[in-house]
Amino acid sequence: MKKIVVLILALCLLLPSLALAAVTAPGTYPITDTPEELSIFTTITAVQEPYEDDYQTKFYEEKTGVKVNWLTYNNNEIATQYNLSLASQEYPDIYAYHQEPASWMELIDEGIIIPLDDLIENHTVYLKKYLEENPEIKALMTAPDGHIYTLPQVRYEECESTYAQKMWVYKEWMDAYCQATGNAIPATTEEFKQMLIYFRDNDMNGNGDAADEIPLTGTYSRWSSGSDPLFYLMNSFIYCPFTFLVADENNNITTPVVEDAYREGLRYINDLYKEGLLYEGTYVQELTQFRAMTSVAKDAVTVGAAAAGYPMRLLTQGSGTTWADYQAMPPMKGPDGTQIAAADYVNFVYLYTAITSACENPELAIRWMDYWYSDEGMGWYLYNGLENVDWKWIDEPSFGGGDKSIVKITNRENETWLSYARPVLTTKESWLNMAAAETPNNNYLTGIKAAEVYMPYAQYTKLPQVVWCNDLDLTLEMAELTSLIVDDYIISASTQFIIGTRDINNDADWNDFLKGLEERGLERYLEVCEQYYFGK
């Protein structure tokens, strides 16, 4: 009997070693001696091929020996599916899903995601090297308890995400307007209105129907990278970032929505709406509905101007109309001369990918993700494939002005994963090395090129990028107040003023809006924001 007990104990001690034996040495491939599987929860779009059998999945399954069971959802359903996953306690091995710090802290407190420090130290090559060379990124990724729970997704996006509040105008229509009227490209809000009136009153697409033109539209979403026209237009009246928060040199935080200039901006947008210049469906349509209007053949174009942060949010290429057919409008001067491009950070650091406690082989999971921090791994995100197979270096000028550049051999953008599906790492050189000729067909290069017109008018946020906050209660309170005051009230009330269900010209309606802010705790919200961002 004693021998049996000793044997059982020995086997128990051996089990962890057996699990680790299935994973090969860091940096070698395949990463497992025997066929293994991982489940990954992430986002997908309608234009992507199912991840189960796309080009990138086939490549990486063969390289690693690991089959992925993909749990993919579109943007409209992923939040619900994520909550269902948590409620059912049926966790995947990996959550590749962006969360705010407060949400990740809850998962940490409940033991749903695991610390990665030892896994990174003992089972990675590329990620370990990156964190050693970039201690500031490591510091940002480290949670208040001193551990790393999520892998860094770091994107250098100056001129791309930094200047996200863009307005795009269909060039053929704008050229026709300028030629017919003798006017220049609009430089003021009044000139912009006159151009939209021309779009409305003329059969711009020549189909014999002068009523199907949509002068201006976008989508109803604050976080959809500038797709709500309010943000681009409002910055001709007052500095208005996505957060609705403005910090000064003394770290005091205020909001523009209580200012007279914000009210004037709403008056202007309401006037566009009343004149039939701002499409009434703007404030009910999702991104897919919006792009269904813009992603059409050139003889079927109906949209003259549209708010969109990125080319890929403006339209889906392939139907005939392309990103090159639209021109990014510089910030316009408002009545008092205000002309601002609200700008965010140069580098973006996200809390993105985490391994859950349900993962039976976390060593396998971290090895699976380590590859994406290698130069070869980054090439999949940047150039959609492998060097000399899907992209190559050529002796032609680069986007950044170099003699050599990178050009794509294949077009596999929809056959590879979105950035959400695994960690992402980019650098400034990543984009500058692309061939200048690739610009019209590349979302990022087109976005960077377009954003150059916004750089001279940039007003950067003075809010520091906070990845983790040491005070969980403060983080939760800020998240709750942001939802209550910004998402549920400011956005809703602003839309009501724009479409006229509240009268922007009625002092009683405006004062009622301001009173609602006070009742919902605006003063406390600003105090919490100052504590969160500046430790005041």
LUMDO-186234 format. One record per atom (N, C-alpha, C): x, y, z. Coordinates in steps of 0.2 Angstrom, whole numbers, plus 5000, padded with zeros to 4 digits. Example, Ala and Ser with C-alpha at 12.3 -4.5 7.8 and 13.67 -1.06 7.14 Angstrom:
# LUMDO-186234
506649725039/506249785039/506649845039/506449895035/506849955036/506450005039/
***
This chain:
# LUMDO-186234
500449945000/500050005000/500450065000/501050065004/501450125004/501750134998/501950084994/502250094988/501850124983/501150104983/500650134979/500550204980/500550224986/500550294988/501150334986/501750304987/502350344984/502350354977/502050294973/502050304966/501550354963/500950354967/500450414965/500750484966/501150494972/501450554973/501950574968/502350524966/502850534961/502550554954/501950524953/501650534946/501350604947/501050624952/500850694953/501350744952/501950734955/502450774954/502750784947/502650724943/502850724937/502450754932/501750764934/501250794929/501450854926/501650904930/501850974928/502450964923/502950924924/503450914920/503250884913/502750844913/502550814907/502150864903/501750914906/501450964903/501951014899/502551024903/503051064900/503351034895/503450964895/503850934890/503550934883/502850954883/502550964876/502751024873/503051074876/503251134873/504051134872/504151154866/504851154864/505251214867/505851224866/506251274869/506051344865/506151394869/505951464867/506251474860/505851504856/506151524849/506251474844/506051404846/506051354841/505351334839/505351304833/504651284830/504751214826/504151174827/503551194830/503651204838/503151224841/503151244848/502951184853/502751134850/502451074853/502651014850/502850964854/503050894852/502450854849/501850874852/501250834850/500750884848/500250864844/499650904842/499350934848/499251004848/498951034854/498351084851/497951114855/497451154853/497351214858/497251274856/497051334860/496451364858/496051394862/495451424861/495551504862/495351544857/495451614857/494851654855/494651694860/494051744859/494251804856/493951824851/494251884847/493651914843/493851974839/493452004835/493551984827/493051984823/493151974816/492652024813/492752044806/492252084803/491952044797/491452074794/491152034788/491552024782/492052064781/492452054775/493052004776/493151984782/493751934784/493451864782/493951824779/493851754779/493751724786/493351674787/493351644793/494051624795/494251634801/494951624804/495051544804/494551504804/494751434804/495151414799/495051434793/495351414787/495651464782/495851524785/496151574781/496951564780/497251604776/497951594775/498351594781/498251644785/498751654791/498651594796/498051574797/497951514801/498251454799/498251444792/498551384789/499251384790/499551444789/500251454790/500551434797/500151464802/500351464809/500251394812/499751364810/499551294812/500151254810/500351254804/500951214801/501551234805/501651294806/502351324809/502351294817/501751304820/501851294827/501551224830/501151184825/500851124827/500251134832/500051194832/499451214837/498851224833/498251194834/497651214831/497251264835/497051314832/496651364836/495851354835/495551344840/494751344840/494551424841/494351454835/494251524835/493551534838/493451584843/492851604845/492751684843/492551694837/492551754833/491851784833/491851854834/491151894834/491251954831/490751984828/490752054825/490752104831/490852164829/490852224834/490152234837/489652214834/488952224836/488752174842/489152114842/488952064846/489452044851/490052064850/490652034854/490552054862/490352114863/490252134870/489752094874/489152074871/488652024873/488951954874/489351934869/489651864870/490151864875/490551924876/491051924881/490751914888/490151954889/489851954896/489551884897/489251854892/489051784892/489551734894/490151744891/490751694893/490951704900/490951764903/491051774910/490551744914/489951754912/489351734917/489351654917/489451624911/489451554911/490051524914/490551564915/491251534917/491551484913/491351494906/491651444901/492151494897/492751494900/493251544898/493651514892/493851554887/494351524882/495051524885/495551494882/496151494884/496451564884/496251604879/496551674878/495951724876/495951774880/495451834878/495951884874/495751884867/496151934863/495551994862/495452034867/494852074867/495052134871/495052194869/495252254872/494752274878/495052284884/494652304890/494952364893/494552404897/494852454901/495152424907/495552464910/495952434916/495452414922/494852444923/494452424928/494152354926/494052334920/493752274918/494252224919/494952234917/495452184918/495552174926/495552224930/495652224937/495152174940/494552174938/493952134940/494152054938/494452044932/494651974930/495251954935/495652004936/496251984941/496051964948/495552004950/495351994957/494951924958/494551914952/494251854952/494651784950/495251804948/495651744946/495551714939/495251754935/495051734929/495651734924/496051784925/496651794920/497251784925/497851754922/498351734926/498951784925/499451794930/500051834929/500551794924/500851844920/501251814914/502051824915/502251854921/502951874922/503351814921/503251754924/503751694924/503651664917/503051664914/502951634907/503351684902/503351744903/503751784898/504551774899/504751774906/505451764907/505751694905/505351644906/505551574904/505351544898/504851574894/504651544888/504551584882/504851644883/504851694877/505551714875/505551734869/506251764866/506051834864/505651844859/505451904856/505151954861/504651934865/504351974869/504751994875/505151954878/505651964883/506152014881/506352014875/506852054872/506552124871/505952124869/505652194868/505552224874/505252194880/505152224886/505852244889/506352214888/507052234891/507252294888/507152304881/507352354877/506852414878/506252404880/505752464881/505452464888/505852474893/505652474900/505052514902/504952574898/504352614899/503752584897/503752534892/503152494890/503052444895/503552414898/503452364903/503152394909/503352454911/503052494916/502352504915/502152524909/501452534908/501052474908/501352414906/500952354906/500952324913/501352344918/501352314924/500752334929/500352294931/499752304935/499952334942/499552364946/499652384952/499952334957/499852274956/500152224961/500852204959/501052234954/501752214951/501852164946/501252134944/501352084939/501052104932/501252074927/500952084920/500452034919/499852054917/499352004915/499052014908/499252064905/499052074898/499652084894/499652064887/500252074883/500152144880/500752174879/500652244876/500552244869/500052284867/499852294860/500052374859/500652384855/500952444855/500952464847/500652524846/500552544839/500852614838/501352624834/501552694832/501052714827/500652764828/500152784824/500152864823/500652894824/500652964823/500452984815/499953034815/499653044809/499053004807/499052944810/498452894808/497952904814/498052874820/497552874825/497652944829/498252974828/498353034832/497853094830/497753094823/497353144820/496753104818/496253084822/495753034820/495053074818/495053134819/494353174818/494453204811/494353164806/494453184799/493753184795/493753234790/493153234786/493353224779/493053184775/493253164768/492653184764/492953214758/492453234753/492553204746/492053184743/492153154736/492453204731/493053184729/493353234725/493053254719/492753214715/492453224709/491853274710/491453264715/490953314717/491253384719/491753384723/492053444725/492353484719/492653454715/492953484709/492353514705/491853474704/491253504700/490953564703/490953564710/490653624714/491153684713/491853674713/492253724713/492253754706/492253714701/492253734694/491553774692/490953744695/490353774693/490253844696/490553854702/490453914706/490953964706/491553934704/492153984705/492453984712/492153944716/492353944723/492953904724/493353914729/493953874731/493653814736/494153764737/493953714742/493753754749/493253734752/492953764758/493553774763/493553834766/494053844771/493753864778/493053874777/492653904783/492053854784/491753864790/491153824791/490553844786/490553914785/490053934780/490153914773/490753914771/490953884764/490753814763/490953774769/490753704769/490053694768/489653734772/488853734771/488653744764/488953794761/488753814754/488953754749/489453724750/489653664746/489153604747/488953594753/488453544754/487753564751/487553624751/486953644748/487053624740/487553644737/487653624730/487653554729/487953514733/487853434733/487053414733/486753454738/486053434739/485553454733/485753514730/485253534725/485453524717/485953484717/486153464710/486253384709/486153364703/486153294702/486853274701/487253264707/487953254707/488153194703/487753144704/487953074701/487653064694/487253114692/487053114685/486553054683/486253034689/485752974687/485053004686/484953064685/484253094684/483853104690/484153084696/483753094702/484153144707/483853204707/484253254711/484153244719/483753194721/483553194728/483953134731/484353094728/484653034731/485353054734/485553114733/486253134735/486253144743/486753124746/486853134753/487353184754/487253244756/487853294757/488353274762/488053254768/488553234773/488253184778/488653134780/488453084784/489053054789/488953004792/489452974797/489052914800/489352904806/488952854810/488952874818/488452854821/488352874828/488752834833/489352854834/489752814838/490352864841/490352874847/490952914850/491552884849/491652814850/492252784850/492452754843/492052764838/492152744831/492652784827/493152804831/493752844827/493452894823/493152944826/492953004822/492352994817/491952944818/491452934813/490852974814/490753004820/490253054822/490453124819/490053154814/490253214812/490353274817/490053264823/490053314828/490753334830/491253284830/491953294832/492353344828/492353324821/492653364816/492353434816/491753434816/491353504815/491453544821/491353514827/491453554834/492053584835/492653554832/493253584833/493353654829/492853674825/492853734822/492553794827/492353764832/492053814837/492453814844/492653754846/492953744852/493353674852/493953674856/494353614856/493853564860/493753504856/493353454858/493553384856/493953354861/494253284860/493653234861/493853174859/493353114860/493153114867/493553124872/493453114879/492953174882/492953224878/492553284881/492953314887/493553294888/493953324893/494553364891/494653424894/495253464893/495653484899/496253474899/496753484904/497153544903/497353584908/497753644907/498453624910/498853674910/499553674912/499653654919/499053674923/499053654930/498753594932/498553554927/498253484928/497553494930/497253554929/496553554930/496153534924/495553494925/495153464920/494553504919/494353524913/493653544912/493353514906/492753524905/492453494899/492153554894/492253544888/491953604883/491253604883/490853554885/490153544883/489753604887/490053634892/489653684896/489753754893/490153754888/490353824886/489853844880/489853914880/489453944874/489653924867/490353914867/490553894860/490353824858/490253774863/489953714861/489253724859/488853764862/488153774860/488153804853/488653844851/488653874845/488853824840/489253774842/489453714837/488753674836/488453664841/487753624840/487253664836/487253724837/486853764832/486953754825/487653764823/487853754817/487653684814/487853634818/487653564815/486953554815/486553584819/485753574819/485553614813/485853664811/485653704805/485753664799/486353624799/486453574793/485953524793/485753504799/485253444799/484553474796/484353534798/483753564796/483753574789/484253594786/484353604779/484353544775/484353484778/484353424774/485053414772/485553444775/486253434773/486653374776/486453364783/486653304787/486153254787/486353194784/485853134783/485553114790/484853114790/484553094796/484653024799/484952984794/485052914797/485752914800/486152964800/486752964803/486752944810/486252964814/486252954821/485852884823/485752844818/485452774820/485852724816/486252734811/486652684808/487252664811/487452604810/488052574812/488552574806/489152554808/489752564803/489552524797/489252464797/489152424792/488652454787/488152484790/487652524786/487952584783/488352614786/488652674783/489152654777/489552604778/489952584773/489552554767/488952534768/488552504762/488352564758/488352624761/488152684756/488752704753/489352704755/489952724752/490352674748/490252614749/490552564745/490152544739/490152584734/489752574728/490152594722/489952574716/490252594710/490252664709/490652694705/490752764705/490152794702/489752764697/489152794695/488552784699/488652754705/488152754710/488352794717/488852834717/489052874723/488452914725/488252914731/487752964734/488053004739/488552984742/488853024748/489353074746/489253134747/489753184746/490253194751/490053204757/490553214763/490453164768/490953134772/490853094777/491353094782/491153094789/491653094794/491853014795/492553004795/492852944797/493552954799/493752914804/494452924806/494952894802/494752834798/495252794794/494952784788/495352774783/495052754776/494652694776/494852634780/494452574780/493752584784/493652644788/493052654790/492652694786/492952734781/492552774776/492252724771/492552674768/492252634763/492652564763/492352514760/492652454759/492852444752/493452444750/493652444743/493452384739/493452384733/493252324729/492652334725/492252384726/491652404723/491652444717/492252484717/492352534711/492652594714/492252624719/492452684723/493052664728/493552704728/494152694732/494352744737/494752734741/494952784746/495252844742/495552834737/495852884733/495352934730/494752914730/494252954727/493953004732/494153004738/493953054743/494553094746/494453154747/495053194750/494853214757/495353214761/495353234768/495253314768/494753334771/494653414772/495053434778/495453484777/495853514783/495353544788/495553554794/495053584799/494853654796/494153674797/493853734794/493853784800/493953844798/493853904802/493153914804/493053924811/492353934813/492254014813/491654034815/491454104815/491954154818/492254124823/492754164827/493554154825/493554114820/494254094818/494554034821/494153994825/494453934828/494553884823/495053844823/495253804818/495753744821/495453694823/495853644828/495753574825/496353534825/496353464824/496453434831/495953404834/496053374841/496453314840/497053314843/497553264843/497653224849/497753154848/497853114854/498653094855/498853034857/499553024858/499853004852/500553004852/500952984846/500952904846/501052874852/501052804853/500452784857/500152724855/499652694859/499852634862/499652624868/499852564872/499152534874/498952474872/498352444874/498452384879/497952374883/497952314887/497452264883/497752214880/497352174875/497252104877/497852064877/497851994876/497951964883/497551914886/497651884892/497551814892/497951774896/497851704896/497351694902/496951644902/496451634907/496651574911/496351574917/496451514922/496251454919/495751454914/495551394911/496051364906/496551394904/497051374900/497451314903/497451254901/497851204904/498551204902/498751234897/499451244896/499651314894/499751354899/499951424898/500651434895/501051384896/501751394892/501651384885/501151344883/501051334875/500751404873/500251434877/499951494875/500451554874/500851564879/501351614878/501851604873/502051544871/502451524866/502051544859/501451534859/501051544853/501051614851/501051664857/500951734856/501651764855/502151734857/502851764857/503051784850/502851734845/503051744838/502851814835/502351844838/502051904835/502451964837/502951954841/503452014843/504052004839/504151954835/504751944830/504651994824/505152004821/505152044814/504652004809/504751944809/504351904804/503651904806/503451904813/502851904815/502451974814/502852024815/502652094814/502452104806/502752064802/502652074795/501952054793/501652004797/500951984796/500452034797/500552074802/500152134803/500252184798/500852204797/501052264793/500952254786/501152194783/501152174776/500752114774/500352084779/499952034777/500251964774/500851954777/501151894775/501951884776/502251844772/502951834773/503351864768/503951884770/504451914766/504651864760/504651894754/504751864748/504251814746/503751814749/503151764747/502551814746/502451854751/501851904751/502051974750/502651994752/502952064751/503752054750/504052104748/504752104746/505052174746/505652184747/506052244746/506152264739/506052324737/506252344730/506652404730/506952424724/507352484723/506852534721/506452554725/505952614723/505852654729/505652724728/505652764734/505152744739/505252754746/504852734751/504352784753/503852774757/503352824759/503752874763/504252854767/504652894771/505252934767/505352914761/505852954757/506452914756/506552844758/507152804757/507152784750/507752754748/507852734741/507552664740/507552624746/507252554745/506552554749/506152514747/505452514750/505152444750/504652434754/504252364754/503652374750/503552324746/502952324742/502652254742/501952244742/501652184743/501652144736/501752084737/501752034731/501052004730/500651994736/500051964735/499552014739/498952004738/498352044741/497952004746/498251994752/497951944757/497651984763/497452044762/497152084768/496652044771/496152024768/495551984771/495651914772/496251894770/496451824772/496851814778/497051874781/497451874787/497051904793/497251894799/496851914805/496951984806/496352014809/496352084811/496852084817/497052154819/497552164824/497252134831/496652134831/496352104838/496552034839/496651994834/496751924835/497351904839/497851944839/498451924843/498851994844/499351994848/499752054850/499952084844/500052154844/500252194838/500852234841/501352244837/501952284838/502152324832/502052384832/502352424826/502752484828/503152504823/503552564824/503452614819/503752674819/503752724814/504052694808/504552664808/504952634802/504452584799/504052554802/503552504799/503252534793/502952594794/502552624789/503052664784/503552694787/503952734782/504352694777/504452624778/504752584774/504252564768/503652574769/503152554763/503352594757/503252564751/503352594745/502852654744/503052704742/502652764741/502052754736/502152704731/501652684727/501052644730/501252624735/500652574739/500152624742/500252684743/499852724747/499152724746/498852724739/498152724738/497852664740/498152604741/497952544742/498052514750/498352564754/498552544760/498152584765/497752554770/497352594774/497752644779/498352614781/498752654786/499152714782/499352694776/499752744772/499252804770/498652784768/498152824765/497952874771/497852844777/497752884783/498252924785/498852904785/499452954787/499553004782/499452994776/499553044770/498953094771/498353074772/497753114773/497853164779/498153134785/498153164791/498753224791/499153224786/499653274785/499353344785/498753344782/498353414782/498153434789/498153394794/497853414800/498453434805/499053404803/499553424808/499753494810/499653544805/499753614807/499253644812/498753604812/498153634817/498053594823/498553544824/498453504830/498553534837/498053514841/498053534848/498053464852/498653444855/498653384858/498353384865/498153324866/497853314873/498353324878/498253354884/498753354889/498553304895/498153264893/497953204897/498553144896/498853124901/499353074900/498953004899/499352964895/499052894894/499152854900/498552834903/498552794909/498352724907/498752674908/498652604907/498352574913/498652574918/498452544925/498352604930/497852594934/497752644940/497852604946/498252634951/498352594957/497752594962/497252634960/496652634964/496052604961/495852544962/495352514958/494652544959/494552564966/493952604967/493852664963/494352704962/494352764958/494252744951/494652694948/494552674941/493852654940/493552614944/492852594944/492352654944/492452704948/492052754949/492052804942/492752804940/492752844934/492452814928/492452744927/492152714922/491352714922/491152714929/490352724930/490152794928/490552844930/490352914929/490452924921/490952904918/491052914911/490452884907/490152824909/489652794906/488952834907/488852854913/488252894915/488252964912/488853004912/488853074910/489053074903/489453044900/489753054893/489253014889/489352944889/489052894885/488252904885/487952904891/487252904891/486952974891/487353024892/486953094893/487253144888/487953154888/488153214883/488053194876/488253134874/488153114867/487353114866/486953084870/486253084869/485953154868/486153194873/485853264873/486153304867/486753294865/487053324859/486653304853/486553244852/486153214846/485453244846/485153254852/484453284852/484453354850/484953394852/485053464850/485153464842/485553414839/485653414832/485053404828/484653354830/484053334826/483453364828/483453414833/482953454835/482453434840/482553374843/482053354848/482153394855/482753424855/482853474860/483053544856/482853594858/482953654854/483553694856/484053694852/484653724854/484653804855/484153824852/484053904852/483553924858/483353874862/482953884868/483353884874/483353944877/483753944883/483553894889/482953884889/482653834894/482953764893/482953744886/483153674885/483953674886/484253724885/485053724886/485153724893/484853764897/484953764904/484753694907/484253664905/483953604907/484553544906/484853554900/485453514898/486053524904/486153584905/486753594910/486553574917/485853584919/485653554925/485753484926/485553444920/485653374920/486353354921/486853394918/487553374920/487653374927/487453434930/487553444938/487253384942/486653364940/486253314944/486553244943/486953234937/487253174936/487953174939/488153224942/488853224945/489453244941/489353304937/489853324933/490453344937/490353384943/490853414947/491253354950/490953304952/491253244955/491653204949/491353204943/491653174938/492353204936/492353274936/492953304934/493553294940/493253294946/493753284951/494053214951/493653164949/493853094948/494353094943/494253124937/494653124932/495353154933/495353214937/495953244940/496353194944/496053154948/496353104952/496653044948/496253024943/496452974939/497052984935/497053044931/497553064927/498153094930/498053134936/498653174938/498753154946/498353114949/498453094956/498253154961/497853204959/497653254963/497253244968/
***
